[in-house]
Structure formats: structure tokens, C-alpha cells
């Protein structure tokens, strides 16, 4: 189920009432920074796991070495 235009408008009005017009840019900025940090952490984690995979030989590699 998708949100219709009226549902989105009501959510925006509620957010404006709760936080006020001055706080919304501040909240958006902090959410953007958090998103960037999250992506950066994921990239570092993926890079670290890729390096570990490159360092540790797989079972197939070990079997091929034994056969040779």
C-alpha cells in the first residue's frame, strides 16, 4: 500500500506542528549526516570483510593445493 497525497500532506502538517519551521532544516541536516556516516561504515565493513576473504584461502583452494 502506498501513501496517497492526502496522507503525505497530513504527515507534513503534523511534523510542522511538532517541530516548528526552524527545527526542520536542523533535523534534515542531522539525518543526512547520519545517513552518510552509516553508508561510510557499511563501505568500511565491506572493505574489511573483502580483505579478510582475500587473506583466508577457501576450502577449495586448500583441496587443490593438496592434490597438486
HELIX and SHEET records of a PDB file:
HELIX    1   1 UNK A    5  UNK A   19  1                                  15    
HELIX    2   2 UNK A   21  UNK A   55  1                                  35    
HELIX    3   3 UNK A   59  UNK A   67  1                                   9    
END                                                                             
